[in-house]
């Protein structure tokens, strides 16, 4: 069983930065791509970013391109989401997930999910 635990969320002013971390259990972390999603109140969960198993390729939603970066440390079984120039519309619960199969942008492509961490951006 894989467990994913997010941390690093909090309250930040618009224009500020946060770094989210997602720690994974198990020995197979480095074999899988990982993704970050978010869900704002009253909205569907949406793709934010993904990174391949080696870290060689990254993918981002248009809404966060140029502001967010994703990285991973396979030795630490951890994936990160660096969020800069935060906007109030970035307010959401952020989830990390392990990619199973299929396109990186789609929720059903991920087979394990963390419990989420709240990010609130004040204006």
Secondary structure, DSSP 8 states (H G I E B T S, - for coil): ---EEEE--EEEETT--EEEEEEE-SS-GGGS-EEEEEE-TTS--EEEEEE-TTS--EEE-TTTTTTEEEEEETTTTEEEEEE-S--GGG-EEEEEEEE-SS-TT-GGGEEEE---EEEEEE-
